[in-house]
Amino acid sequence: MGWFKTLFDDNNTINEKSVIGFIAFFMMVIALGVDIVTGFAGKEFVINEFIFDGFMVIVLGSFGIGSIDKFINAKKGNKSEETPTEE
């Protein structure tokens, strides 16, 4: 429960984009596993294309944004994942 509470804290070290991306990727893997099992059972696993595409966009977007953040911060020489704010 403590980890979940720190996820919503403003001053945390958890990358929320990666957490959401991992959850969406895990859902895609579950759908693939169910599709394989139902295929072996001789039944068709019907999933709407827009649902699968939505999960795929979330995964690609969250991992892509996380990678770009790390690249930009490494290029600027920042050690933290958050971009510095100007005051």
Secondary structure as UniProt FT lines:
FT   HELIX           2..7
FT   HELIX           16..40
FT   TURN            41..42
FT   HELIX           49..76
//
